[in-house]
Amino acid sequence: MRWPNPDNPPTAHTALLADSRPPQARPPQSRPPTGLLALRSFVTEPPKAVAPFTPTWLVVDAEADVAAACRAARTAAERLDFSRAAAYEIATATSELASNLLLHAGGGRLRLATALAPSTTGARLGLEVCALDQGPGITDLAAALREGHSTAGGLGCGLSGARRLMDGFRIASRPGRGTCVRVIKWR
């Protein structure tokens, strides 16, 4: 097949989707499409619809609550049709945030909610995790976000690990008032 513009060669994506035969020249399909036709239908079919769920608040004031928050985040991610790897990344980030609530603030609340954002192909679906506490707050946010920094003798991977695992990360803290950490993973 010749490409109309030799200065602009096809990318791997356009080369896979290219088909030189006009649509009417294709033989009727009696079995599921394979090869390029299967790829074309995979690319052009809309993604499976997933219903958003009601935001869930979880109280974290004991070690068992950290494990429960981790399980709830993984379950929510699976309900929203995230890949297994992404669901475990969300669960790990949630576990880190819940552990920080317990360790540094003596407890707090976690909120799991569906996140929707406009995109060029329609709405983008995600899972948002917010960790809220009324603890002592963080006096030096830059240091707290640095890999390996710990004020409690841990590994110092909590906030930096959650930021690395998720697609979006925001933190607000006021000494003496508490901290709010918001992370999002997009599907």
Buried (B, 14 or more C-beta within 10 A) or exposed (E): EEEEEEEEEEEEEEEBBEBEEEEEEEEEEEEEEEEEEEBBEEEEEEEEEEEBBEEBEBEBBEEEBBEBBBEBBBBBBBBBBBEEEBBBBBBBBBBBBBBBBBBBBEBBBBBBBBBEEEEEEEEEBBBBBBBBBBBBBBEEBEEBBEEEBBBEEBEBBBBBBBBEBBBBBEBEBEEEEBBBBBBBBBB
